[in-house]
Amino acid sequence: MIVPIGHILAVSGAMFLMGLACILGRRNLIMILIGAEIMLNAVGLALAGGSALWQNVDGQVFVIFLMAMTSAEVSISLAMVVYLRKRKGTVDADAFDGMQG
């Protein structure tokens, strides 16, 4: 393995924290979805790095399934954002409080 596992995990952890900060700090639905994508990519990077370290393909296969799940999640969530934009006229997350009691 060319890149040490510590570096891979550091980059993966930094990506995960950036995605988490994007989710927690933003009110725009599109930016929240981008933060979730960054977090999923960080998990995929950590899985691929661990798979390369232990010379086992299980992590790489799981990353392929993760990418397929991510693409489905993106298509569904963007369709929901377009629908909500047409319905409310905004993509601000605070505007969608219809489920509160």
Secondary structure, DSSP 8 states (H G I E B T S, - for coil): --S-HHHHHHHHHHHHHHHHHHHHH--BHHHHHHHHHHHHHHHHHHHHHHHHHTT-SHHHHHHHHHHHHHHHHHHHHHHHHHHHHHHHS--BGGG--TT--
